[in-house]
Amino acid sequence: MKSLFVIGDSISLDYGPHLEAALEGVVSYSRKEGRGEAYKNLDLPRGANGGHSGMVREYLGYLKAGGVFHTDLMLMNCGLHDIKSNPDTGELQISEADYRANLGDIAELAADLSGKVVWMRTTPIDDDRHAKRGCGFGRVQVDVDRYNRIADEVMISHGIPIIPLDEWMLDLAKEMEIYRDGVHFLKTVHPLQAAYLAEQVKPFLER
């Protein structure tokens, strides 16, 4: 049975168990460990929450340095923590230039660790609801779009296929309520995300 390894933010934590179930019997599923630690505070990435691009780059470097990790397919995303903005200065946690550079390193490291790498676009945000969370930092959809464009450019340049999870989510939002708080999604949405992603990754597992 082929193996799938997932690195992502808290969105992937929510749909992850459903994705594992959807791919049962097809693939051996695993991800960055530490779900309990991650759920203590989803805004402060730790444990299974991959965090921003610098954290993902560092984690993949750690796996490569170990010399034993390998997976048939790696499913990756980072972006939501990169676009956190300082409410006083508007400065983003990870600049565009650093995001681009980090993703270039991530693409190369992932290729060394996996037979195939697939990128997922960062999921959309409801600006007004997110602003009402009172989490001490900002996030807006215009930055999601901007950083997704950067990710597209980097991944295409490395020959890495892209799953347009953001577009699928925006289409779903036309049919039903999807948001729990402007960035995370309702429990009813998690199995739908997983079903969509399962169909997207199955062809890569069959090749």
N, C-alpha and C positions, 0 to 999 in steps of 0.2 A: 504494500500500500504506500502511495506517495505521501509526502509530508508537506504541510502548509504551516508557515509561521507568520504571525500577525504582529506588526508594530503600529500602534495608533494611539490616539488620545482617548478621552473619556467616552466619546461617541462609540468607539469600537469596543469599549468595555461593556456598554449596554447591549449592543447587538451580538457581541461575541458568542455567548452561550447558544443563541439561536442559530448562528452561522455554523458552529460546531455540530449542532444537531442536524442541520440541513445537509451537511456534508458527511454525516456518519456513514461508514461503509465505503466511502469514496476516498477519503484522505485522513491521515493522522494529523489532527489539529493541535497546535500549541501557540503560545504567545509569550511576550515578556511577562514575567511572573510578578505576583504581588497584588492581587485583586483587592484583598482586604485593606492593605495599606493605601491603595489608590483611592478607595471610596471614602476614606476619612475626610478628604477635602478635594473635590474634583478640580478646583481652581488652582491648587498647589500640586503640580504633577510629581508623582512618586510611584514607586512600585510598578504595577502593570501599565500605568499611564505614561506613554512615551514622552509626553511633554513637547517642548519646542525643538526646532531643527538641530540646534546645538547639542541638546541632550540625546537625540536620536543618533547623531553622528558619533558622539562619544560612546554610546552603548554598542553600536555596530563595531567600532574600533576595539572595544573590549572583547566582543565575540571573536573578532578576527585574531586578536592577540592570543586568545586561548588555544587556537589551532585545532579545535575539534568540532566546532559547530558547522553544520551544513543542513540545508533544507531544499526540497525540490522546488518549492514556490514560496516567495516572500511577498506578502501583501502589506503595503506601507502607506502611511500618511502622517504628516505633521503640518501645522499651520495655525490652528486656533490659538495656541499659546504664543506663537510668533507675533501675532497681530494684536496682542494685548497692548493697550495704550495708556500712558500716564495721564491721569485726568487733569493735571496741572500744565504739562508741557505738550501733550499730544504725541510724544515720542513713543514709537512702537518698541516692544521688548526686543525684537530682532529686526534690524534694518533690512531693506530690500536687498542691498548688496550682500549682507551676511547670509540672508536666507538663500540667495542664489548660490553663494559659495558653499554653504552647508549642504544644500541639495546635491551639488556636484560631487562632493565627497561621499554623501550618503549613497548616491547611485553607484559609485565605483566600489564602495565597501560591500553593498548589498549584492552586487554582481559576483564578488569573490566568495560570498557566503551561500549563494543560492543558485540553483539551476535556472530559475526564471524569476524575474522581479516584476511586480505589477504595482502601479501607483494608484491611489484613490484620491480624487480631489476633495478638498476640505468642504464640509457641509455648510449650508447657508445659515444666516443669523437673522432674527427679527430684531431690528435695531431698537425699537421702542421697548419691547419686553426685556431685552438685555439691559438697557439703561436702568430699568426699574429693579434689577436684581440687587443693586447696592453692594457689589462685590469689590469695589475699590479700584477698578480699572475699566477701561472702555473696550468695546469691540464693535465694528460696524461692517455691514455687508460690502461696502465699496472696497474695504481692505481684503475681505475674503476673495472678491473677484480679482483684485490686483495680484495677490499672492498666488492664486490659482493659475493666473496667466504665466507668472514666473515659473511655477512648478511645471506647467505644460512645456514651456520652452526647454527647461533643463532635461526633463524626462524624454522628450522627443529627441533631443540631441544625443542621448545615451541609448536610444532604441528601446526605451521602456514603455510598454503600453499603459494607457490611462483609463481608469473607470470613472465616468462622469457622474459620480454619486451626487454631486451638488445639483445637477440638472434634473436628475430623477427625483430628488427630494422636492425641488421647486414645483415640479409637475404634480407630485403627490399632494402638496399643500393646496393645490387648486381643488382637490377633491375632498379633503378632510383636514381637521385640525391636527397639526403635527408637533407643535412645540409644548414643552413642559415649562420652560422658563426663558425662551428666546434664543437658547443655544443648544440645550439638551432636548431630547424628544420624549414624547409620551410612550408608556410601556406598550401600547397597542401598535406603535410604529416600529419597534425593535425587530419583531419577526418579519415584517415586510422588508426592512432594510436587509436583513439576513438572506431572505429569499432572493432578492435582487442580486446581491453580491455572490451568492452561491451560483447562480446561473452565469454570472460574469466570469467567475474563476474556473468553472468546470472545464471549459475548452483548453485552458492552459495546463490543467492537470492531465488531460487526455493525450496531449502531444508528446 
